[in-house]
Amino acid sequence: MAEKRKREENEIKRRLSLIEKTLQSITYKLERSHFNDYIEYVSNEKRIIKRAFFIGMLKGLGTAIGFSLIGAIIIYILNLLARSNLPYIADFISEIIEIIESK
């Protein structure tokens, strides 16, 4: 009977030791991943809204600048094609450029 109780106690100690090691491992991984900082960030709604707003502004600005550059490059290429003496293509492109410049 005492032997059985001792085995049970040893089994309980072994399981507790395993649980303790597992908890230490989880704690270490959470600290390493800066989980507390993430929870603090998520709990601050004003910060999230401000960050999303500025990200949206920067995306819009980047889109506008990119579209302007690509449009300018396309118009430049069309001007080059219009100046070349290709019979029908030059006339067509010069009409397109006149329409764009008039607006």
N, CA, C and O atoms as CSV, one atom per row, in Angstrom:
chain,resi,resn,atom,element,x,y,z
A,1,MET,N,N,0.812,-1.185,0.000
A,1,MET,CA,C,0.000,0.000,0.000
A,1,MET,C,C,0.868,1.267,0.000
A,1,MET,O,O,0.601,2.212,-0.742
A,2,ALA,N,N,1.885,1.270,0.823
A,2,ALA,CA,C,2.800,2.400,0.865
A,2,ALA,C,C,3.561,2.506,-0.452
A,2,ALA,O,O,3.853,3.600,-0.935
A,3,GLU,N,N,3.871,1.356,-1.015
A,3,GLU,CA,C,4.575,1.328,-2.306
A,3,GLU,C,C,3.712,1.933,-3.411
A,3,GLU,O,O,4.208,2.681,-4.253
A,4,LYS,N,N,2.422,1.607,-3.405
A,4,LYS,CA,C,1.499,2.128,-4.411
A,4,LYS,C,C,1.361,3.647,-4.260
A,4,LYS,O,O,1.354,4.382,-5.247
A,5,ARG,N,N,1.255,4.096,-3.018
A,5,ARG,CA,C,1.127,5.536,-2.760
A,5,ARG,C,C,2.386,6.272,-3.214
A,5,ARG,O,O,2.303,7.364,-3.778
A,6,LYS,N,N,3.552,5.672,-2.966
A,6,LYS,CA,C,4.814,6.285,-3.365
A,6,LYS,C,C,4.903,6.386,-4.891
A,6,LYS,O,O,5.370,7.397,-5.416
A,7,ARG,N,N,4.461,5.353,-5.600
A,7,ARG,CA,C,4.453,5.391,-7.066
A,7,ARG,C,C,3.522,6.483,-7.576
A,7,ARG,O,O,3.854,7.198,-8.522
A,8,GLU,N,N,2.348,6.609,-6.942
A,8,GLU,CA,C,1.401,7.647,-7.338
A,8,GLU,C,C,1.999,9.036,-7.116
A,8,GLU,O,O,1.848,9.919,-7.960
A,9,GLU,N,N,2.668,9.227,-6.001
A,9,GLU,CA,C,3.303,10.513,-5.709
A,9,GLU,C,C,4.407,10.816,-6.730
A,9,GLU,O,O,4.540,11.945,-7.201
A,10,ASN,N,N,5.187,9.793,-7.058
A,10,ASN,CA,C,6.233,9.978,-8.073
A,10,ASN,C,C,5.636,10.336,-9.439
A,10,ASN,O,O,6.173,11.174,-10.163
A,11,GLU,N,N,4.527,9.692,-9.775
A,11,GLU,CA,C,3.843,9.979,-11.045
A,11,GLU,C,C,3.308,11.415,-11.039
A,11,GLU,O,O,3.416,12.130,-12.035
A,12,ILE,N,N,2.735,11.824,-9.911
A,12,ILE,CA,C,2.225,13.191,-9.797
A,12,ILE,C,C,3.379,14.193,-9.921
A,12,ILE,O,O,3.243,15.204,-10.610
A,13,LYS,N,N,4.499,13.927,-9.269
A,13,LYS,CA,C,5.668,14.813,-9.353
A,13,LYS,C,C,6.190,14.890,-10.779
A,13,LYS,O,O,6.556,15.963,-11.258
A,14,ARG,N,N,6.223,13.754,-11.449
A,14,ARG,CA,C,6.697,13.729,-12.831
A,14,ARG,C,C,5.784,14.557,-13.730
A,14,ARG,O,O,6.258,15.326,-14.566
A,15,ARG,N,N,4.469,14.397,-13.554
A,15,ARG,CA,C,3.521,15.165,-14.364
A,15,ARG,C,C,3.604,16.659,-14.064
A,15,ARG,O,O,3.552,17.485,-14.976
A,16,LEU,N,N,3.734,17.003,-12.776
A,16,LEU,CA,C,3.873,18.411,-12.412
A,16,LEU,C,C,5.147,19.012,-12.997
A,16,LEU,O,O,5.156,20.156,-13.452
A,17,SER,N,N,6.206,18.236,-12.979
A,17,SER,CA,C,7.461,18.698,-13.568
A,17,SER,C,C,7.298,18.936,-15.069
A,17,SER,O,O,7.805,19.921,-15.605
A,18,LEU,N,N,6.593,18.035,-15.740
A,18,LEU,CA,C,6.332,18.176,-17.170
A,18,LEU,C,C,5.470,19.413,-17.446
A,18,LEU,O,O,5.725,20.154,-18.396
A,19,ILE,N,N,4.458,19.628,-16.617
A,19,ILE,CA,C,3.594,20.806,-16.770
A,19,ILE,C,C,4.410,22.077,-16.554
A,19,ILE,O,O,4.254,23.047,-17.294
A,20,GLU,N,N,5.282,22.076,-15.542
A,20,GLU,CA,C,6.112,23.242,-15.261
A,20,GLU,C,C,7.045,23.553,-16.427
A,20,GLU,O,O,7.211,24.716,-16.794
A,21,LYS,N,N,7.652,22.525,-17.008
A,21,LYS,CA,C,8.527,22.728,-18.164
A,21,LYS,C,C,7.744,23.286,-19.351
A,21,LYS,O,O,8.220,24.170,-20.063
A,22,THR,N,N,6.549,22.763,-19.551
A,22,THR,CA,C,5.707,23.235,-20.649
A,22,THR,C,C,5.325,24.705,-20.445
A,22,THR,O,O,5.368,25.497,-21.387
A,23,LEU,N,N,4.951,25.063,-19.215
A,23,LEU,CA,C,4.604,26.452,-18.926
A,23,LEU,C,C,5.805,27.384,-19.102
A,23,LEU,O,O,5.660,28.497,-19.606
A,24,GLN,N,N,6.966,26.936,-18.694
A,24,GLN,CA,C,8.172,27.744,-18.881
A,24,GLN,C,C,8.458,27.946,-20.364
A,24,GLN,O,O,8.855,29.031,-20.788
A,25,SER,N,N,8.254,26.900,-21.138
A,25,SER,CA,C,8.472,26.995,-22.584
A,25,SER,C,C,7.484,27.979,-23.215
A,25,SER,O,O,7.864,28.798,-24.052
A,26,ILE,N,N,6.225,27.893,-22.811
A,26,ILE,CA,C,5.207,28.808,-23.345
A,26,ILE,C,C,5.518,30.237,-22.939
A,26,ILE,O,O,5.413,31.152,-23.755
A,27,THR,N,N,5.904,30.438,-21.672
A,27,THR,CA,C,6.252,31.778,-21.189
A,27,THR,C,C,7.420,32.348,-21.977
A,27,THR,O,O,7.396,33.513,-22.372
A,28,TYR,N,N,8.436,31.538,-22.206
A,28,TYR,CA,C,9.603,31.988,-22.954
A,28,TYR,C,C,9.220,32.387,-24.376
A,28,TYR,O,O,9.677,33.412,-24.881
A,29,LYS,N,N,8.385,31.581,-25.017
A,29,LYS,CA,C,7.975,31.876,-26.395
A,29,LYS,C,C,7.120,33.145,-26.461
A,29,LYS,O,O,7.249,33.929,-27.401
A,30,LEU,N,N,6.251,33.350,-25.473
A,30,LEU,CA,C,5.433,34.556,-25.454
A,30,LEU,C,C,6.295,35.804,-25.229
A,30,LEU,O,O,6.066,36.838,-25.856
A,31,GLU,N,N,7.275,35.708,-24.345
A,31,GLU,CA,C,8.161,36.835,-24.111
A,31,GLU,C,C,8.990,37.139,-25.357
A,31,GLU,O,O,9.218,38.299,-25.698
A,32,ARG,N,N,9.426,36.106,-26.011
A,32,ARG,CA,C,10.247,36.271,-27.205
A,32,ARG,C,C,9.470,36.880,-28.361
A,32,ARG,O,O,10.037,37.599,-29.183
A,33,SER,N,N,8.183,36.598,-28.428
A,33,SER,CA,C,7.364,37.122,-29.524
A,33,SER,C,C,6.752,38.480,-29.184
A,33,SER,O,O,5.934,38.994,-29.947
A,34,HIS,N,N,7.135,39.064,-28.057
A,34,HIS,CA,C,6.641,40.370,-27.630
A,34,HIS,C,C,5.118,40.384,-27.567
A,34,HIS,O,O,4.476,41.317,-28.050
A,35,PHE,N,N,4.561,39.366,-26.981
A,35,PHE,CA,C,3.108,39.217,-26.886
A,35,PHE,C,C,2.491,40.354,-26.078
A,35,PHE,O,O,1.416,40.843,-26.424
A,36,ASN,N,N,3.157,40.777,-25.010
A,36,ASN,CA,C,2.636,41.883,-24.198
A,36,ASN,C,C,2.529,43.162,-25.012
A,36,ASN,O,O,1.550,43.897,-24.885
A,37,ASP,N,N,3.521,43.433,-25.844
A,37,ASP,CA,C,3.478,44.625,-26.695
A,37,ASP,C,C,2.317,44.546,-27.676
A,37,ASP,O,O,1.653,45.548,-27.942
A,38,TYR,N,N,2.076,43.366,-28.207
A,38,TYR,CA,C,0.968,43.178,-29.141
A,38,TYR,C,C,-0.369,43.423,-28.445
A,38,TYR,O,O,-1.244,44.093,-28.993
A,39,ILE,N,N,-0.526,42.882,-27.240
A,39,ILE,CA,C,-1.770,43.075,-26.496
A,39,ILE,C,C,-1.966,44.556,-26.188
A,39,ILE,O,O,-3.083,45.064,-26.280
A,40,GLU,N,N,-0.900,45.244,-25.826
A,40,GLU,CA,C,-0.981,46.673,-25.546
A,40,GLU,C,C,-1.380,47.448,-26.802
A,40,GLU,O,O,-2.178,48.382,-26.730
A,41,TYR,N,N,-0.828,47.061,-27.948
A,41,TYR,CA,C,-1.152,47.722,-29.217
A,41,TYR,C,C,-2.615,47.492,-29.593
A,41,TYR,O,O,-3.309,48.425,-29.997
A,42,VAL,N,N,-3.076,46.266,-29.464
A,42,VAL,CA,C,-4.444,45.929,-29.857
A,42,VAL,C,C,-5.458,46.609,-28.943
A,42,VAL,O,O,-6.556,46.949,-29.383
A,43,SER,N,N,-5.107,46.806,-27.697
A,43,SER,CA,C,-6.057,47.396,-26.757
A,43,SER,C,C,-6.169,48.914,-26.923
A,43,SER,O,O,-7.074,49.522,-26.351
A,44,ASN,N,N,-5.279,49.536,-27.686
A,44,ASN,CA,C,-5.306,50.980,-27.882
A,44,ASN,C,C,-5.964,51.288,-29.228
A,44,ASN,O,O,-5.300,51.301,-30.264
A,45,GLU,N,N,-7.275,51.536,-29.199
A,45,GLU,CA,C,-8.032,51.726,-30.441
A,45,GLU,C,C,-7.651,53.002,-31.178
A,45,GLU,O,O,-7.623,53.017,-32.408
A,46,LYS,N,N,-7.357,54.073,-30.447
A,46,LYS,CA,C,-6.978,55.331,-31.105
A,46,LYS,C,C,-5.711,55.143,-31.925
A,46,LYS,O,O,-5.596,55.664,-33.035
A,47,ARG,N,N,-4.777,54.408,-31.379
A,47,ARG,CA,C,-3.512,54.169,-32.080
A,47,ARG,C,C,-3.752,53.375,-33.360
A,47,ARG,O,O,-3.155,53.662,-34.397
A,48,ILE,N,N,-4.623,52.384,-33.282
A,48,ILE,CA,C,-4.921,51.563,-34.459
A,48,ILE,C,C,-5.586,52.414,-35.542
A,48,ILE,O,O,-5.253,52.297,-36.721
A,49,ILE,N,N,-6.523,53.268,-35.139
A,49,ILE,CA,C,-7.227,54.103,-36.106
A,49,ILE,C,C,-6.269,55.093,-36.763
A,49,ILE,O,O,-6.303,55.280,-37.979
A,50,LYS,N,N,-5.412,55.729,-35.955
A,50,LYS,CA,C,-4.446,56.683,-36.521
A,50,LYS,C,C,-3.501,55.989,-37.496
A,50,LYS,O,O,-3.205,56.516,-38.569
A,51,ARG,N,N,-3.034,54.815,-37.116
A,51,ARG,CA,C,-2.106,54.102,-37.988
A,51,ARG,C,C,-2.781,53.696,-39.302
A,51,ARG,O,O,-2.191,53.834,-40.374
A,52,ALA,N,N,-4.008,53.198,-39.217
A,52,ALA,CA,C,-4.732,52.809,-40.429
A,52,ALA,C,C,-4.987,54.023,-41.323
A,52,ALA,O,O,-4.912,53.921,-42.548
A,53,PHE,N,N,-5.289,55.169,-40.712
A,53,PHE,CA,C,-5.523,56.386,-41.480
A,53,PHE,C,C,-4.264,56.801,-42.235
A,53,PHE,O,O,-4.322,57.094,-43.429
A,54,PHE,N,N,-3.125,56.828,-41.539
A,54,PHE,CA,C,-1.888,57.236,-42.196
A,54,PHE,C,C,-1.452,56.234,-43.264
A,54,PHE,O,O,-0.920,56.628,-44.302
A,55,ILE,N,N,-1.670,54.965,-43.020
A,55,ILE,CA,C,-1.339,53.967,-44.039
A,55,ILE,C,C,-2.207,54.183,-45.287
A,55,ILE,O,O,-1.718,54.093,-46.413
A,56,GLY,N,N,-3.497,54.469,-45.075
A,56,GLY,CA,C,-4.387,54.741,-46.201
A,56,GLY,C,C,-3.972,55.974,-46.974
A,56,GLY,O,O,-4.020,55.997,-48.204
A,57,MET,N,N,-3.559,57.010,-46.235
A,57,MET,CA,C,-3.096,58.239,-46.900
A,57,MET,C,C,-1.857,57.959,-47.749
A,57,MET,O,O,-1.761,58.421,-48.886
A,58,LEU,N,N,-0.916,57.209,-47.198
A,58,LEU,CA,C,0.308,56.918,-47.941
A,58,LEU,C,C,0.031,56.041,-49.163
A,58,LEU,O,O,0.651,56.221,-50.211
A,59,LYS,N,N,-0.895,55.099,-49.029
A,59,LYS,CA,C,-1.245,54.272,-50.190
A,59,LYS,C,C,-1.871,55.117,-51.294
A,59,LYS,O,O,-1.554,54.948,-52.471
A,60,GLY,N,N,-2.765,56.031,-50.903
A,60,GLY,CA,C,-3.394,56.919,-51.885
A,60,GLY,C,C,-2.379,57.818,-52.562
A,60,GLY,O,O,-2.429,58.019,-53.775
A,61,LEU,N,N,-1.451,58.363,-51.775
A,61,LEU,CA,C,-0.413,59.223,-52.334
A,61,LEU,C,C,0.478,58.428,-53.295
A,61,LEU,O,O,0.820,58.911,-54.374
A,62,GLY,N,N,0.846,57.228,-52.903
A,62,GLY,CA,C,1.672,56.391,-53.774
A,62,GLY,C,C,0.965,56.041,-55.076
A,62,GLY,O,O,1.577,56.025,-56.144
A,63,THR,N,N,-0.330,55.759,-54.974
A,63,THR,CA,C,-1.100,55.459,-56.185
A,63,THR,C,C,-1.150,56.664,-57.112
A,63,THR,O,O,-0.990,56.525,-58.325
A,64,ALA,N,N,-1.374,57.855,-56.543
A,64,ALA,CA,C,-1.454,59.071,-57.367
A,64,ALA,C,C,-0.119,59.357,-58.046
A,64,ALA,O,O,-0.083,59.672,-59.236
A,65,ILE,N,N,0.961,59.251,-57.308
A,65,ILE,CA,C,2.283,59.508,-57.893
A,65,ILE,C,C,2.612,58.470,-58.966
A,65,ILE,O,O,3.109,58.818,-60.038
A,66,GLY,N,N,2.340,57.222,-58.684
A,66,GLY,CA,C,2.612,56.160,-59.654
A,66,GLY,C,C,1.805,56.323,-60.926
A,66,GLY,O,O,2.331,56.165,-62.028
A,67,PHE,N,N,0.525,56.639,-60.773
A,67,PHE,CA,C,-0.317,56.842,-61.951
A,67,PHE,C,C,0.177,58.031,-62.771
A,67,PHE,O,O,0.189,57.982,-64.001
A,68,SER,N,N,0.582,59.094,-62.088
A,68,SER,CA,C,1.092,60.283,-62.803
A,68,SER,C,C,2.357,59.949,-63.581
A,68,SER,O,O,2.501,60.343,-64.739
A,69,LEU,N,N,3.264,59.229,-62.953
A,69,LEU,CA,C,4.514,58.862,-63.642
A,69,LEU,C,C,4.255,57.964,-64.841
A,69,LEU,O,O,4.807,58.179,-65.920
A,70,ILE,N,N,3.424,56.971,-64.649
A,70,ILE,CA,C,3.130,56.058,-65.763
A,70,ILE,C,C,2.423,56.806,-66.888
A,70,ILE,O,O,2.718,56.586,-68.062
A,71,GLY,N,N,1.483,57.697,-66.531
A,71,GLY,CA,C,0.798,58.496,-67.555
A,71,GLY,C,C,1.768,59.383,-68.312
A,71,GLY,O,O,1.672,59.511,-69.533
A,72,ALA,N,N,2.711,60.002,-67.591
A,72,ALA,CA,C,3.699,60.866,-68.249
A,72,ALA,C,C,4.587,60.062,-69.187
A,72,ALA,O,O,4.910,60.519,-70.284
A,73,ILE,N,N,4.976,58.885,-68.768
A,73,ILE,CA,C,5.817,58.022,-69.622
A,73,ILE,C,C,5.059,57.617,-70.880
A,73,ILE,O,O,5.620,57.612,-71.976
A,74,ILE,N,N,3.782,57.277,-70.720
A,74,ILE,CA,C,2.980,56.876,-71.879
A,74,ILE,C,C,2.828,58.055,-72.845
A,74,ILE,O,O,2.950,57.886,-74.058
A,75,ILE,N,N,2.562,59.243,-72.308
A,75,ILE,CA,C,2.421,60.426,-73.183
A,75,ILE,C,C,3.740,60.722,-73.885
A,75,ILE,O,O,3.745,61.087,-75.060
A,76,TYR,N,N,4.848,60.570,-73.185
A,76,TYR,CA,C,6.163,60.796,-73.797
A,76,TYR,C,C,6.398,59.820,-74.950
A,76,TYR,O,O,6.863,60.214,-76.019
A,77,ILE,N,N,6.077,58.560,-74.729
A,77,ILE,CA,C,6.249,57.552,-75.787
A,77,ILE,C,C,5.334,57.852,-76.971
A,77,ILE,O,O,5.733,57.712,-78.127
A,78,LEU,N,N,4.094,58.267,-76.670
A,78,LEU,CA,C,3.176,58.611,-77.753
A,78,LEU,C,C,3.684,59.821,-78.545
A,78,LEU,O,O,3.537,59.869,-79.766
A,79,ASN,N,N,4.282,60.799,-77.849
A,79,ASN,CA,C,4.874,61.950,-78.547
A,79,ASN,C,C,5.996,61.503,-79.478
A,79,ASN,O,O,6.101,61.976,-80.609
A,80,LEU,N,N,6.826,60.596,-78.998
A,80,LEU,CA,C,7.909,60.084,-79.849
A,80,LEU,C,C,7.352,59.382,-81.088
A,80,LEU,O,O,7.862,59.559,-82.194
A,81,LEU,N,N,6.299,58.582,-80.889
A,81,LEU,CA,C,5.683,57.896,-82.026
A,81,LEU,C,C,5.024,58.895,-82.979
A,81,LEU,O,O,5.042,58.697,-84.194
A,82,ALA,N,N,4.448,59.956,-82.437
A,82,ALA,CA,C,3.793,60.947,-83.296
A,82,ALA,C,C,4.811,61.710,-84.136
A,82,ALA,O,O,4.532,62.069,-85.280
A,83,ARG,N,N,5.980,61.956,-83.575
A,83,ARG,CA,C,7.025,62.674,-84.321
A,83,ARG,C,C,7.666,61.814,-85.402
A,83,ARG,O,O,8.180,62.323,-86.399
A,84,SER,N,N,7.626,60.502,-85.188
A,84,SER,CA,C,8.167,59.643,-86.245
A,84,SER,C,C,7.200,59.712,-87.426
A,84,SER,O,O,5.996,59.894,-87.247
A,85,ASN,N,N,7.708,59.572,-88.551
A,85,ASN,CA,C,6.889,59.781,-89.750
A,85,ASN,C,C,6.216,58.492,-90.207
A,85,ASN,O,O,6.346,58.090,-91.362
A,86,LEU,N,N,5.497,57.852,-89.293
A,86,LEU,CA,C,4.705,56.687,-89.677
A,86,LEU,C,C,3.366,57.184,-90.206
A,86,LEU,O,O,2.731,58.021,-89.565
A,87,PRO,N,N,2.925,56.695,-91.350
A,87,PRO,CA,C,1.780,57.301,-92.040
A,87,PRO,C,C,0.496,57.438,-91.202
A,87,PRO,O,O,0.056,58.562,-90.962
A,88,TYR,N,N,-0.093,56.377,-90.767
A,88,TYR,CA,C,-1.388,56.463,-90.091
A,88,TYR,C,C,-1.242,56.557,-88.577
A,88,TYR,O,O,-2.042,57.199,-87.898
A,89,ILE,N,N,-0.216,55.911,-88.070
A,89,ILE,CA,C,-0.022,55.870,-86.619
A,89,ILE,C,C,0.307,57.259,-86.087
A,89,ILE,O,O,-0.209,57.647,-85.039
A,90,ALA,N,N,1.144,58.011,-86.775
A,90,ALA,CA,C,1.535,59.349,-86.314
A,90,ALA,C,C,0.323,60.279,-86.254
A,90,ALA,O,O,0.175,61.038,-85.297
A,91,ASP,N,N,-0.544,60.227,-87.266
A,91,ASP,CA,C,-1.740,61.084,-87.263
A,91,ASP,C,C,-2.677,60.707,-86.107
A,91,ASP,O,O,-3.192,61.574,-85.402
A,92,PHE,N,N,-2.883,59.422,-85.934
A,92,PHE,CA,C,-3.763,58.947,-84.863
A,92,PHE,C,C,-3.237,59.359,-83.487
A,92,PHE,O,O,-3.994,59.838,-82.643
A,93,ILE,N,N,-1.949,59.171,-83.273
A,93,ILE,CA,C,-1.353,59.501,-81.979
A,93,ILE,C,C,-1.354,61.007,-81.749
A,93,ILE,O,O,-1.579,61.453,-80.624
A,94,SER,N,N,-1.110,61.793,-82.778
A,94,SER,CA,C,-1.126,63.254,-82.608
A,94,SER,C,C,-2.537,63.735,-82.244
A,94,SER,O,O,-2.678,64.697,-81.489
A,95,GLU,N,N,-3.570,63.088,-82.763
A,95,GLU,CA,C,-4.937,63.429,-82.380
A,95,GLU,C,C,-5.189,63.101,-80.904
A,95,GLU,O,O,-5.813,63.878,-80.180
A,96,ILE,N,N,-4.704,61.967,-80.484
A,96,ILE,CA,C,-4.855,61.572,-79.072
A,96,ILE,C,C,-4.144,62.575,-78.155
A,96,ILE,O,O,-4.682,62.981,-77.125
A,97,ILE,N,N,-2.941,62.962,-78.544
A,97,ILE,CA,C,-2.182,63.919,-77.732
A,97,ILE,C,C,-2.893,65.288,-77.686
A,97,ILE,O,O,-2.917,65.936,-76.639
A,98,GLU,N,N,-3.457,65.715,-78.789
A,98,GLU,CA,C,-4.209,66.976,-78.808
A,98,GLU,C,C,-5.421,66.903,-77.879
A,98,GLU,O,O,-5.723,67.866,-77.174
A,99,ILE,N,N,-6.099,65.786,-77.878
A,99,ILE,CA,C,-7.259,65.609,-76.991
A,99,ILE,C,C,-6.825,65.669,-75.532
A,99,ILE,O,O,-7.479,66.307,-74.707
A,100,ILE,N,N,-5.725,65.005,-75.221
A,100,ILE,CA,C,-5.230,64.981,-73.836
A,100,ILE,C,C,-4.788,66.362,-73.404
A,100,ILE,O,O,-5.100,66.786,-72.292
A,101,GLU,N,N,-4.077,67.065,-74.245
A,101,GLU,CA,C,-3.560,68.390,-73.878
A,101,GLU,C,C,-4.655,69.436,-73.811
A,101,GLU,O,O,-4.511,70.424,-73.090
A,102,SER,N,N,-5.745,69.249,-74.541
A,102,SER,CA,C,-6.839,70.231,-74.519
A,102,SER,C,C,-7.649,70.142,-73.234
A,102,SER,O,O,-8.347,71.094,-72.886
A,103,LYS,N,N,-7.578,69.042,-72.533
A,103,LYS,CA,C,-8.363,68.884,-71.301
A,103,LYS,C,C,-7.529,69.064,-70.129
A,103,LYS,O,O,-8.017,68.968,-69.003
